């Protein structure tokens, strides 16, 4: 079955996202440190987008790894999480992949290095927690939750890695949307810093995602979310 990617940001103003259901986090819930123009997204905002139409992109033929069963190609989503999503960096125009074949300690590092969604490597589930109003991000490449490596040192500090079997404080994120830009930003609740894509890094950590920015300064911290449908 041919798959396609539907941009969530392109659909935001025209879909049910414009009017979240009762009980969803208000869009003006902006904590101190969050720049003006960026408004928080609740779980209902992502689940309501499923099935809507918008900008599409056909993925390339499967390459490195076949999708996990049920992880890609579905247009439906459970009530407590979004369907599989792809995360595209606006800095380099590439999709985020989980580096499951990297050696320790960087196994599962998230890098914006794929030109297309080829399967589970670039697929993520965003799971909403109603109690603390945050998201956990699960990689469908290894079924592990994405953690912020606060205790790493040097350039690897605060790297995002899909390495956790459960979602605790290291694995919680807030998602913000900018209506004017029609883009998204991710903020770690572990260190209250925004996720940036390290375009200037070299070597194996080039394009890695790190929770290291106090503000959304530009395309380094800006992402587009794509709903993966069949």
C-alpha positions as CSV (number, residue, x, y, z in Angstrom):
1,X,0.0,0.0,0.0
2,X,1.4,3.4,-0.9
3,X,1.9,5.7,2.1
4,X,1.8,9.4,2.3
5,X,2.7,12.1,4.8
6,X,0.1,14.7,5.8
7,X,1.6,17.9,7.4
8,X,-0.1,18.6,10.7
9,X,0.9,22.2,10.7
10,X,-0.7,22.8,7.3
11,X,-4.0,21.4,8.7
12,X,-4.0,23.2,12.1
13,X,-6.1,26.3,11.2
14,X,-8.5,24.4,9.0
15,X,-9.2,21.4,11.2
16,X,-10.6,20.5,14.6
17,X,-7.3,21.7,16.1
18,X,-8.7,25.2,16.0
19,X,-11.3,24.2,18.6
20,X,-9.9,21.6,21.0
21,X,-12.3,19.4,22.9
22,X,-13.4,20.2,26.4
23,X,-10.7,19.5,29.0
24,X,-7.8,20.0,26.6
25,X,-5.0,22.3,27.6
26,X,-5.8,25.9,26.7
27,X,-3.7,27.2,23.8
28,X,-2.7,30.3,25.8
29,X,-1.1,28.3,28.5
30,X,2.4,29.7,28.1
31,X,4.8,29.3,31.0
32,X,7.6,31.8,31.8
33,X,10.4,31.4,29.3
34,X,8.2,30.4,26.4
35,X,8.5,33.1,23.7
36,X,5.4,35.0,22.5
37,X,3.6,33.5,19.6
38,X,4.2,29.9,20.7
39,X,1.1,28.2,22.3
40,X,1.0,24.9,24.0
41,X,-0.6,21.9,22.2
42,X,-2.7,19.4,24.1
43,X,-3.2,15.7,23.4
44,X,-6.6,16.2,21.8
45,X,-5.0,18.5,19.3
46,X,-2.9,15.7,17.8
47,X,-5.5,13.0,17.9
48,X,-8.2,15.2,16.2
49,X,-6.0,15.7,13.1
50,X,-6.1,12.1,12.1
51,X,-7.9,11.6,8.8
52,X,-7.8,15.2,7.7
53,X,-6.3,16.2,4.3
54,X,-3.4,18.5,3.5
55,X,0.1,18.7,2.1
56,X,1.4,15.2,1.2
57,X,4.7,13.7,0.5
58,X,5.3,10.2,-0.8
59,X,8.0,8.3,1.2
60,X,10.8,6.6,-0.7
61,X,11.0,2.9,-1.1
62,X,11.8,1.0,2.2
63,X,15.5,0.7,2.8
64,X,17.4,0.0,6.0
65,X,14.6,-1.5,8.0
66,X,11.0,-2.6,7.4
67,X,8.3,-0.9,9.5
68,X,7.2,-2.7,12.7
69,X,3.9,-4.4,12.4
70,X,1.1,-1.8,12.8
71,X,3.6,1.1,13.2
72,X,3.2,2.7,9.8
73,X,0.4,3.0,7.3
74,X,-2.5,3.4,9.6
75,X,-4.8,6.5,9.6
76,X,-6.4,5.7,12.9
77,X,-5.1,6.3,16.4
78,X,-5.9,5.3,20.0
79,X,-7.7,7.8,22.1
80,X,-4.6,8.4,24.3
81,X,-2.0,8.9,21.6
82,X,-1.5,10.2,18.1
83,X,-1.0,7.9,15.1
84,X,2.5,7.5,13.9
85,X,4.2,10.8,13.3
86,X,7.3,12.0,11.5
87,X,9.4,14.9,12.8
88,X,11.0,17.2,10.2
89,X,13.7,19.7,11.1
90,X,13.2,23.1,9.5
91,X,16.9,23.8,9.7
92,X,18.0,21.2,7.2
93,X,14.6,19.9,5.8
94,X,15.3,16.3,7.0
95,X,13.2,13.9,9.0
96,X,14.3,12.7,12.4
97,X,15.5,9.1,12.6
98,X,16.4,6.8,15.6
99,X,19.9,5.5,15.3
100,X,19.2,2.0,16.7
101,X,22.6,0.7,15.2
102,X,24.7,3.3,17.0
103,X,27.1,1.9,19.6
104,X,26.7,2.8,23.3
105,X,26.4,5.3,24.8
106,X,24.7,6.9,21.7
107,X,22.4,3.9,20.9
108,X,19.0,5.3,19.9
109,X,20.2,8.9,19.4
110,X,17.7,11.0,17.4
111,X,19.1,12.7,14.3
112,X,17.5,14.8,11.6
113,X,19.2,13.0,8.7
114,X,16.6,11.3,6.5
115,X,15.4,12.8,3.3
116,X,12.1,10.8,3.4
117,X,10.2,8.5,5.8
118,X,11.3,5.0,4.9
119,X,9.7,3.1,7.8
120,X,10.0,2.8,11.5
121,X,13.3,4.6,11.7
122,X,11.5,7.9,11.2
123,X,8.2,7.0,13.0
124,X,7.2,8.1,16.4
125,X,4.1,7.9,18.7
126,X,3.3,11.0,20.7
127,X,1.5,9.7,23.9
128,X,-0.4,12.2,25.9
129,X,-0.5,12.1,29.7
130,X,-3.6,13.9,31.0
131,X,-2.3,14.0,34.6
132,X,0.7,16.2,34.0
133,X,-0.4,17.5,30.6
134,X,2.8,16.4,28.7
135,X,3.8,14.1,25.9
136,X,6.0,11.0,25.9
137,X,7.6,10.3,22.6
138,X,8.1,6.6,21.6
139,X,10.3,5.6,18.7
140,X,8.7,2.9,16.6
141,X,12.2,1.8,15.5
142,X,12.9,0.1,18.9
143,X,9.7,0.8,20.9
144,X,11.6,2.9,23.4
145,X,10.7,6.2,24.9
146,X,12.8,9.3,24.1
147,X,14.8,10.6,27.0
148,X,16.9,13.7,27.5
149,X,20.5,12.8,28.5
150,X,21.0,15.5,31.1
151,X,24.0,13.7,32.6
152,X,25.9,13.4,29.4
153,X,28.8,15.8,29.1
154,X,30.3,17.9,26.3
155,X,28.5,18.1,23.0
156,X,26.3,15.1,23.9
157,X,24.8,16.7,26.9
158,X,20.9,16.8,26.7
159,X,20.9,14.6,23.6
160,X,17.6,13.0,22.8
161,X,17.8,9.2,22.8
162,X,15.1,6.5,22.4
163,X,16.3,4.2,25.2
164,X,13.7,4.0,28.0
165,X,11.1,1.3,28.5
166,X,8.9,3.6,30.6
167,X,8.2,7.3,30.6
168,X,9.3,9.3,33.6
169,X,10.6,12.7,34.2
170,X,13.5,12.3,31.7
171,X,11.0,11.4,29.0
172,X,8.3,14.2,29.2
173,X,7.9,17.0,26.7
174,X,5.6,19.9,26.0
175,X,4.7,20.7,22.4
176,X,4.2,24.3,21.2
177,X,2.7,25.6,18.0
178,X,3.3,29.0,16.3
179,X,0.2,29.9,14.2
180,X,2.1,32.5,12.2
181,X,4.9,30.1,11.2
182,X,2.6,27.0,11.2
183,X,5.5,25.2,12.9
184,X,6.2,23.3,16.2
185,X,8.7,23.4,19.0
186,X,9.4,20.7,21.6
187,X,10.4,21.6,25.2
188,X,11.8,19.1,27.7
189,X,10.2,19.3,31.1
190,X,13.4,17.8,32.6
191,X,15.5,21.0,32.0
192,X,12.8,23.4,30.6
193,X,14.9,23.8,27.4
194,X,13.7,23.6,23.8
195,X,14.9,20.9,21.4
196,X,17.4,22.1,18.8
197,X,18.9,20.3,15.8
198,X,22.7,20.5,15.8
199,X,23.3,21.3,12.1
200,X,26.9,22.4,12.7
201,X,28.0,19.3,14.5
202,X,30.4,16.9,12.7
203,X,30.8,13.2,12.9
204,X,28.2,10.7,14.2
205,X,26.3,13.3,16.2
206,X,25.8,15.7,13.2
207,X,22.1,16.7,13.1
208,X,21.4,15.2,16.5
209,X,18.5,16.6,18.5
210,X,19.4,18.2,21.9
211,X,17.2,19.9,24.6
212,X,19.6,22.9,25.0
213,X,17.9,26.2,23.9
214,X,16.3,28.6,26.3
215,X,14.3,30.2,23.5
216,X,13.1,29.5,20.0
217,X,15.7,31.5,18.2
218,X,15.0,30.3,14.6
219,X,15.0,27.2,12.5
220,X,17.3,25.4,14.9
221,X,14.3,24.8,17.2
222,X,11.5,24.7,14.6
223,X,10.0,21.5,13.4
224,X,7.1,20.3,11.3
225,X,5.0,17.2,12.3
226,X,3.7,14.8,9.7
227,X,0.9,12.3,10.2
228,X,1.9,9.0,8.5
229,X,-1.1,7.5,6.7
230,X,-1.7,4.7,4.2
